[in-house]
Amino acid sequence: MSFDAGELTLTLEFGQNLKEREWFGRQDAYCILTCGNQRQKSRTCWSGGKNPSWNQTFRFDIKYEKDVFIVCNYEDLTKDEVVGTGNLRLSRVLEEGTDRVHVPMVSPGGHTYGFISVDLKFARHDVAPEASAEVTRTHSAPPAPRYSLPPFGAPRDVATPICQLPAAHLLLGAVHMAPPAAVSFSSVMSPLSLQQHFSLQRV
């Protein structure tokens, strides 16, 4: 897929001052549009003569194509005849997204007779959502670390690595995490109670 891959919307509007190939009455003109290997045909403008009108929209898939070839014919009872041909360049619409062009029509004899007006729009194909998400997961920066200490006395279910804590938090954490003082018998029992306790053990 090239950089210009997308969908081209072409509206065939009208022709003006085309060569008249019909000897009696006015010619019934239609166009054949060729873009790469894609070919589409317009409706016939009955009795449109030199100034036919179509106002018909076509869509083409664009990969490497850079132009659309237009052949304007008129219907005849025995054999359709060429009114004129023209080459439509797509460079501007591929770059800017929109364009409107009057394509000169060259007769089979090599003379220019009038033009055909076309309106163009181009939309590039979007990137697949899965691919876009994969790019985001691959290239997005990891979230910034959060440094916080729980309130004094709160349970510490998830320990924060010491190497990730700022110096001020390490000092504060040392105060918060200080072990409680050891409890001795002497702090809760009087000397007399201790003597009675050991006496009973000997008996």
Disulfide bonds with the S-S distance in Angstrom:
none
